[in-house]
Amino acid sequence: MSVNAQTVSAGEALEVLEAGWRAQSAGGLTASWMLHGRPGVGKTQLVAELARRIGADLYDLRLTTIEPQDLRGLPYYDHEARRTVWYRPEDLPDDPERPAVLFLDELTSAAPWLQPTVYGLLQERRVGRHRLPASVFVVAAGNTVEDGAVAYEMGTALSDRLIHLAVRASAEDWLSGFAVDRGIHPAVTAFLRTRPDLLETTEETLKRGLTVACTPRAWERVSDIMKSVPWGRPARAMIAGTVGEAPAAEFAVVAEDVAASLELDALLAAPPKDRWALYPDTLNGLNALVYALAGAADAARIAPAIEVMAGLRELPKHREEEVFRRLPLGELTAFGFEMLIRKALEAGLQDAFLRSEAYAAYASERRAAGLE
């Protein structure tokens, strides 16, 4: 059966779950949530991010690896009371004073005989005699049969206990809301900015009878490869085994371009008058630069990062190459500053923008042009 719930990006799903948490905390809504989505789309990561944002402990239960007694606990016989008593499992939150997110992952892949035990947690917020405190937010996740994953159809008794969200991969959402914070390698972000259709290719891969698909999780692994393995034949083979041979071949072109043109540390360290020669002279390199600047911005480097970002729009004045007169440098600068400002706000570095002469000049130009 298909999931006839609203389809949202990972970032939108996070926004909905945060609203659900606020409603539950206020005593107005107590519900359990279900995230449907293809493997690697980011369901687990967004639940972990939810726990981080609300300051909650995360209890992550992979339902494919447990038995019913792991949830209900183990019985022992109380001879004095002449009855069986159940030991509560430690994997369930029980502190009413501490916020907690109980994440029931791989729900649709769990064995059918486990699901009745899960029903109580999802609907009645209890298992056996153990009740979840009001401070616990319950989220489940899983794949569907159509995703090519090992999954069981969700019965109506289980489905009716949940608020459902269908999570899809969105390149714009992933690049702006995840890649910068996680320090994704600039070659990956530059590539997906120009080929957003290759962020997630599970459906097409299944139709073609292939094994390896592009997913957000796979591109995060490509980033790890780029950071830890020297560029060469082994790295290319690893990336082809992660996202597929054809996407890996396209990515290699961008990766080599970025490697040849992007000198981030040198740009940030150079005096302003010496920076112009260090800017990349290709769109791939410049795309990689704006993501790299946002990712690298910390207390020590936020000021030069602002200056380098602001300098993008002035490249035609300082470089002779015709390419700088054809590239959308104004659009790229505005996009880069959106990410950099968001990163600064999250890190408490917003005062750097108030002190920056380069940003003041950039903002003044935009106001004069009627863009702000």
N, C-alpha and C positions, 0 to 999 in steps of 0.2 A: 504494500500500500504506500502511496505517496504521502508526503507530509504537507497538509493543506494549511500550514501556519504561515505567518508573514516571513519573508526572506529578508535577512538583515546581514550587514557586514559584521566582522568581529568587533569593530569599534562601536557600532550601533547596538550590538548585543550587550556589550559591557555597559553602555549607557542605560539600557532597559533593566539589567540586573541591579545596577546601582540604585535606580528608582525603586525597584522592588525591595531592596534592602532598607531604604529610607522609610518606605511604607510599612514594612514589617516592624522596624524599630519604633515607629510611632504608634504601633498597635492597630493599624488599620487594615493590614493584609498579611495573612500567613499562608504561603503557598510553596509548592515545590516546582522547580523549573527544569525543563528538558531542552538541551541544545542538540539539534540534529545537524549533521554536516559530514562531508566527505573526510576521509583520513587525511591528517596533516593540515587541515584548514585553520587550526589554531584554537580549538575549543578548550583544550587543557590549559593553554597559556592565558586565555582570557579569564578563566576562573582563578588562576593564580594571581593575575593582575587585580581582579576584583578583591581578593583577600588582602592584597597589599594596600589597595586604596582605602579600604574601610578599616584597616588595622585589625584584621581577624586572623586567628589561627586557621590553617588549612589542613583538613583531614581528607586525604586523597585515597579513596578506596577503589582499586581496580577489580571490578566484579568478576572478571574472567579468571581471577587467581584465587578466589576464596570459596568456601563452602558455607552452607546455611549456618552452621554452628559458629563460624567466624563472626557473624553478625549478631546472632542471638546469645552467644556465649556457650559455656560448657556447664552441664548439670553436675551437681554432687548431691549426695543424700544426707540430709540433716537428721541424724538418728534421734536427737532430742525432740525435735518438732515433728518427726516422722513424716517428712515430706521432701520432695526434690526442690532444690534451690539452684538458681542459675547464676553463674559468675558472669558479670557484665564484661564484654570485650573492651580493651583499652583503646581501640580504634574509633570509638564513638565519643564525641565531646560531651562533657557533663558539668562544666563550670558555668553557672548562670551569670557570672560577673564578666566573663570574657567573650567577646564576639568570636564566632567561629563559622567557617564555611565547610559544610560536609559535602564533598564532591564524590558522587557515585558515577565513576567513569565506566565506559564500555557497557552501559546498561543493556543495550539491545544485543550485545554479544554474550551476555551472561546466560548460563544454562537455565532452561525453563524451570527446573525445580528450585532455583534460587529466587526467582522473581516473587513468589508469594511472601517470602521473608522481607523483600524490599518494599512491598506494598505498604506495610505498616509505617516504615520510615517516611515514605513519600506522602501518604495521606494523613495518617494519625500521628506522625512524628514520634513513633515509638516502635520498639522491637522487644517483644516479651514484656517484662515489667519496667524496662528502662525507657524513660521519656526524654526527648531532647529538650533542653532549655529553650526559652524564647529567644535567647541570644544566638541561636544556630540558624544559619541560612542554608537551605538544601538545594543543591543543583545536581542534575544528572546529565549525562551526555552519551551519545552513541552514533553509530553509523546506520545506514539502511541497507537492505539487501541490494538495492540498485547501485550502491556505491562500490560494489565488488568486494566488500569486506565480509568477514564472517559475522553474520547477524541473523537474528530471529525477528519475525514480524512481531510488532508490539500489539498485544491484545487490548481490547477496549477497557478491560478492568484496570490495566496499568495506565493506558493513555489518559483516561478520565481523571487521573490523580495529578496531572501535570499542566503547567502553562508551557506551551511549546514555542520554540524559536528555531527557524531554519537558518543556519549560519552558512554564508557563502564567502568565498575569497574575493577580496576587492583590492586591486593593486594600489589604488589611491589611498585607501584606508591603511593598508599594510605598510606602505612606504612612509606615510606621514605619522601614523600613530604607533608603529612598532619598530620599524627599522632603525630610526635615529636613536631611540632609547636603548635598544639592544646592541648598538654599535655594529650593525651589519656592514660588511665590507663595502666600500664605495663602488667597486666594480659591479657588485650585485645590484645595488640601488640604481646605478646609472643604466644598467642593462634593462631592468624591469620598468624604469621610467619610459624607455623607448619601446619596450615589448611587454606591456601590461597583460597581454593575452596569454603570456607564458607563465604567469604566476601560478595558475592552477589548471592542469590539463587532464584531470582524472577521467572525465567523461569521454573525451576524445581518445585517450589512450585505451580505455576499455573497448570502445567501438572498433579500434584498429587491431585489437588482440595483442597489444603490447604489455609489457610488464612494468616498466619504469615510467612514472609520471612526474610532472612538475607539481609541487605543492608548496605552500609557504614554509612548511617544516623542512622540505628538501632544500629550498633556497637558503634557509638558515644554516643547514649543513654545508652547503657550498661556501657560504661565508666563512665558516670554521676552517674549511679546507684552504681557502685563499689566505687565511691568516697564519696557518700553521705549516703549510707544505710549500716549499719553493716552487715557483711556476715552472712547469716542464711536463714531460710525458706522464709521469705518475700522477700529477695533479689533474691533468686533462682526463686521464682514465677514471680517477675517483669522481670527478664531476659528471662525466658521462654515465657512470653507474648510479648517480644520485638523481639526475633530472632527465636522463635519456640522451642518446648520441646526438640527435639533431639540435635540440636546444643547447647542448654543451658546445657544439661547434660554433653556433652563433654567439654564445657567451664568450668564447675564447677570443673572438675578434675584439669585443669591447674590453675584455680584461687586459689584453696586450696594449690596447690604445691607452687605457687608464694608467697602466704600469709605466708606459713610456712618457706620459705627459704630466702626471700629477705628482707634485713635490710638496705635500702639505706642510711638513715640518719646516722646510726651507721658506715657504711662503709666510708662515706665521712668525718666523724668527727674523726675517729680513726687514731692514728699514723700509719705510713706505716707498721711497724713491727707487728702491731696488726690486720691488715686488712685480712690477709690470712684466718683466721678462720671464717671470716664473709661472704666470697663469697658463693653464692648458690652452691649446689652440684648436680643440675639437669639441663638438657638442657632447660626446661621451665624456671627455675629460672634465668639461665644465659642469655637467650633471653630477659627476662623481664628486667634484669639488664642493658643491653646495651641501650635499649630504655629509661629506667628510667634515666640513666646517661645523655643522650642527652637532655631529657626533662627538667632535673633539672639544667643543666649548666647555671649559670648566673655569674655575675662579682665576686660574693663571693665564688662560688663553682666550677668554671671552672678548677682551678689548681688541686684540689683533684680528680675531675672527670677524668681528663687526666691520673692521676696516677693510679686510679682504673681501667680504661679502659686498660692501658698498662699492668697492672698486670695480666689480663686474660691469656695471653699467657704463663705466668710463674707459673701457678697454679700447674702443675705436679711436680715442684721442691719443693713446699712448703706444699703440701697436699698429704696424703698417699692414698686417695681413688683412686681405679683403674679407676673410671669413668672419671677422668680428663685426663687419658692417651688415652681414646677412643673418647672423644668429639673433634669436629673441632675447637679448641680454636684459632688457627691462623686465620682461616676464620672469626670467630666471632669477633675477635679483629679488623681486617681490616674493616669489615662491620660497627662495632660500631664507629670506628674513622671517617669513611666517614660521618656518621650522625653528629657526634660531631663537626667535622671541619665545615660542612655546617652551623650548628647552631651557631658556633663561628663567622663565617664570617658575617652572617646576623645580629648578635648582636654587631659586632665590637669588638670581644674579641680574635681576631686571634693572638695578641701579646702573649697571654698566652702559645701558642704552641712554640713560639720562646724562651720563658723563661724556658720551662719545660725540665728538665733533663730526665724524664721518657719518654717523647715523642722523644727526641733526640736519646736515646738508642734504642727505637723501630724503628725509621726511619733508623738508622744505620744498624740494623739487617736486615731490608728489602732490603737495598741497597746491603749489602754483599751477600744476597741470590738471587740477581738479580731480585727482585720483584718491584723495582722502577727505 
